[in-house]
């Protein structure tokens, strides 16, 4: 077999592998569902057991369905039974114990999954109404949730018999998202439905907000803490603005500092890059924009 034949053989092998991979994906996701992926997270854990291991978590019809590694192999996270699993609203990856993912659902529950085994590890009733978001703390055993009952709660995986209510919104307006500050685990950011304020909670003094950040003129859509500075976070809003806040001056009784980016459309989501903290990624209308801080 000459070099040209070897090359043709390798190309045919790759083509067959790609076809097989696509068939597997098609068998898991129905065509319409591919257009309705509610939440996708592409993660490359630093402590992955195999170098270059890329895992794609998918949420089909609001439900955790499977993972795809870099080799194109897919496996089910769980055999989804629509009679027992309600639609998921969000999930968070444990950056310390990378085998753990926690998802939350409209059925008031949170579910902790093992990525390695694809099995449900723990399931708990977290709120009195829908659970809208979940976020792990720097401590891999601690996570927080927010929900339709207007509360922000803290859980410990080592003792799930009870939770700690850290904050309740005025009028019990639903809290939509939260972000735990991984650099300084004393602080959590959250915001309420249809609210133009970002609420900062100090877990050492719960119930009363540490501060409320108000510059946006329309509903806040997303928040993200800086990965390398304890006092900085960014927020996105329907007012076409992405703001970067520095809350350090608050400790001295001064107002927070604000940097502003004005987009041409609503800013629907925003993420501060962990490995490249000089970059922030924003979802603006039908575009993804990379913003240099």
Secondary structure, DSSP 8 states (H G I E B T S, - for coil): --HHHHHHHHHHHHHHHHHHHHHHHHHHS-HHHHTT----EEE--TT-SSTT--EEEEEETTEEEEEE-TTS-EEESS---TTT---EEEEEE-SSSTTEEEEEETTSEEEEEETTTTEEEEEEE--SS-EEEEEE-SSTTEEEEEETTSEEEEEETTEEEEEEEEEE-GGG--EEEEEE-SSSTTEEEEEETT--EEEEEEGGG-SS-SEEEE--SS-EEEEEE-SS-TTEEEEEETTSEEEEEE-GGGGGT---EEEEEE-SS-EEEEEE-SS-TTEEEEEETTEEEEEE-
